[in-house]
Amino acid sequence: MTAVSAAKIAMMKTSTRCLILGLLGLLPVIGLPCAVAALWLSGRIRGREKQLWNPAKPYRLIGVACAAAGTIGWLVIGLLIAMQAVSHGRGDSICGGGSFGWMAE
């Protein structure tokens, strides 16, 4: 096996790993670290793609899309939870009165 073939196989394996981590990035709790790892792997592969053709490039792109959506989604959800916790601690609430409208009665 030549060095070029070995590099392509490594790129394909890393692209597949990026896809798997990107899909896991959509899950709650474990999603954010997996999404960040997928984005990091994608950056490493992208540098190699400038030199060699990557037959698994669609896997990498789907993994990046899922990882980006997971990262943004979980950061927004975390921010909303943090805002709710801070506002609830001060006595006011984003939801109005500290409870849901249909539960207030």
N, C-alpha and C positions, 0 to 999 in steps of 0.2 A: 504494500500500500504506500502510495506516495504521500508527501507532506500536504499537498493540495487536497487530496482525497480525505485525509484525516482532518484537515481544517473544515472541509465542507460537512463531514459527518458531525463534528463538534458543533458547528453552527446549526445544523438541523436539530440536534438534541437540545441545544439551548433554546431554540425557537419553540420547540414543543414544551419545554419547561416554562417558557414565558407564557404560552397559552394556558397551561394548567394553573399557574400562579395568578394569571389575570382573571380566570374564571373563579378561582377561590377568592379573589379580591372582592367579588360581589357578595360574599357571605357576611353575615353579621359577626362581630367579635373578632374573628381571625382575619377578616377581610383586609383591613388597612395594612398590616405588615406584609401580607402576600401581594397586595397591589403595588406597594412600594418596591418590593423585590422584583416584581415583573417589569416595572418601569426601568429599574437599574439594569436588569439583564438585557432588556431591549436596547438600551444605550450602548452596551458593550457589543452586541451583535451588529448594530447599525454601523459601527466603525469598521467591522470586518466585511460588511456587505459592499463597501466601497471598493474592496480589492477582489472579492470572490462573489460568484452568483450563489444566492441562497434559495434553494428550491422550497424551503419551508417558510418563506417570507409571509405568505398569508396567515400562517399560524401566529407569527410574531405580531402582525398588525392587528389581528383579532384580540390577541392577549393584551396588547397596549390599549386598545379601545375599552376592553372590559376593566383593565386596571385603572385607567383614567376615570371611567365612570364610577368605579368603586371608591377610588380615592376621594373624588369630589363629593360623591354621595355621603360617604361616612364622615367626612370632615364637616359637611353641612349639618348632618344629623347630630354629631357631637357638639357643634356650636349651638344648635337649638336646645339641646339638653343642658348645656352649660348656662345659656341665657335663662332658661326656665328655672334652674336651680338658684342662680343668683337673684333673680327677681322674686322668687318664692321666699328666699331668705330675708329679703327686705320688706316683705308684706304685700307687695303688689305682684301681679302675675300677668303673663302674656295672655293666658287663657281667660282672664277676667275673673277676679275674685278668688283665684286659687283652686277652682274646680271647673269641671266642664259644665256648660250651660244646662244640659239636660239632667245633670246630677245635682244642681244647685237647689232644687226644690225639695 
